[in-house]
Amino acid sequence: MSRIPTGVIHADEAYSKRTVLERLGISQKVWDKLLSEGLPYTSVGHTRWVTGKDLIQHLSTHSERKVNNTISLKGD
């Protein structure tokens, strides 16, 4: 029985919404937020797909922004 590697995202692969939710352990609400923040996706049939590269870049950019905002608030 193969096990889905939790937390592992490869830049050179594409992932369905279901796979992203499982691998990252995120909720539908977080998925919707990622899309509303501009995560690029492609619809294939009724399923949304994202590339690992776009997902990694999006998470990196938005986590840096959140950390920088928190640091500036603490510095005030």
N, C-alpha and C positions, 0 to 999 in steps of 0.2 A: 504494500500500500504506500503510495507516494504522499508525501506531506508537503503542503504549500509552505515555502520558506517565508515566515512572517517577517515583515520589515525589509525585505530585500526587493529593491527596484533597480533594474539595469537600464542604463541610458539608451542602449541599442535595441530595446524591445518595446512593444506596444501592449497596453493593458486595458482590459474591459473594466467598466465601472465596478462590477462585482469583485473582480480580482483586486482592484485597488482597495476597496473596502475591507476585504479579507486580509490582504498583506499588511496594510497600515493600521488595521484595527480601528477604522474611523466610522462614524455614523453617516446616515443619509444627510443629516443636517450639515455636517462638515463638508461632504461631497458637494452639496448645493452651494455652500459658501465658496469653495474652490472655484467652481464654475462662475459664480457671480463676480469673483475677483479677477476673472479673465483667463483662467486656465484653458488653453486651447484644446479642443477635442474634435473628434470626427464621429459622425453617426454612421453606423453600419447596421442596416435594418432598424431594429428598435433598441440597439445597444450603443452606448457612447464609449469611445476608445480614446485613450491618451497615450502619448509616447512617454517612455521613461525619462527621456531628456527633458521634455517640457515639464513633467511633474517634478523632477528634481530641481530644475531651475526655478519653477514657481514657488515651491516650498522654501527654497533657499532665499530667494528674494524677499518673500513675505515674512520669513522668520527674522531676517536681518532688520527689516523695517520695524517689526514689533519690538525687538530687543533695543534698537536705537530709540524708539519712542519711550520705552520704559526707562532707559538710562537718562534721557533728557528730562523726564518728569521727576525722577529722583534727584536730579541735579538742581531743580528749581527751588 
